[in-house]
Amino acid sequence: MLPDKERYPDIAHSYILELKYLKPTATDAEVEAKSKEADGQLLKYSKDKIVKRLCSGTQLHLLKTVFRGANMMTCEEIHL
């Protein structure tokens, strides 16, 4: 969710949200692996030059949520 600085010049925050879904039968190890995969993807996205330009002047928040079936297993902010 990148800021629309033209319409909202005072906006202070930008967000990248990574969602991961696993089957209800996934193991805890698979959940952990997906969580680490999400961390890597978020860090990669945050380093993209286009993202940096579009988020300029705001605080970028990296958020991940991992689901096993309908159960949310992880929901947290990753800090750079």
N, C-alpha and C positions, 0 to 999 in steps of 0.2 A: 504494500500500500504506500505508494509514493505521494509526496505532498503536491498539491495543486497550489503553487506559490502565487500564481496570478490571481486566483479567486480568493485565496486565504493566505495573505502575505505574512500573517503572524503565526502560522503553524510552526510548531517546534519539534515535532516527532515524525519519524518515518518507520515503517515496519516491513519486515520480510517474515512471512509465516510459512513454515514447512510442515506439511501434514503427511504422516505415514500411517498406512493401514496394513494390518496383518490379519490373517485368518484367526478365528477363535481358537484354533488348535495350536497356534504358534507357541513355541517354548519361551521361557524367560530369556534364554540366550539369544533367540531370534529377535526378541523385543529389544534387547540391549544392542545388538548389531544394527538394527534399524535406527535406533536412537543415535548411535555414533555416526551412521551414514548421514542422518539429518544434520548433525553438527558440521560435518565436512561440507555438505552442500551449502549450508547457510554461510559458512566462512568463505566459500568460493564465490557465492553470489555477492557478498558484501564487498569483495575486492574488485568487482567488475567496474571498469571505468565509467560506464553509463550509469550504473547505480550510484556511484560516488558523485557524479555530476548532478543527477536528479535529486539526490538527498542532501546536497550541499546546504549548509546553514541549519540543518536539523540534526537531532540525535537519532541515530539509526538503532532500532531494536530488532534483534534476531530471535524469533520465537519458534519453538518446535512443539508439536503435539503428536504423540504416537498412540494409536488405537490398536487393541487386540480385540477383534470383533467390534462390539458396541462399547467395550470398556476402555476408557482413557487410561493409559498406563503412565504416560509422561506428558507434562505440560510445563514448559519452563523457558526462560529467557537465557540465551547464550550470550556471554559477554566477550567482547573482543579483547 
